[in-house]
Amino acid sequence: MHALWIGSGLVLGFLGCCCFYVASPHQGMLRTKAPLVPSVTAGGVLVGAGLGAFALALYPSTALVVFATWVMVVLTALPHLGAFALALRQEH
């Protein structure tokens, strides 16, 4: 049961970070940026739900540290993935 909550938390955190990223004017994954308020709101809800899922599977302090690390990894990787997507799009 813990693996289900942890997996859900990882997916929700990733999707929330993606919402934050596509709202940025400098993102490279989409041709145009997403609307700011709906994207940031959805990102906040998804990140909060992901943290809640982690809190159900782990001790609260452990859940916070692990989830914060996951969010930092995703937010660091997304610009690189966006640049890769932009390079692939310009190649064709």
Summary of the structure (lengths in Angstrom):
residues: 92
radius of gyration: 14.5
end to end distance: 44.7
largest distance: 48.2
contacts: 273
relative contact order: 0.19
helix: 82%
strand: 0%
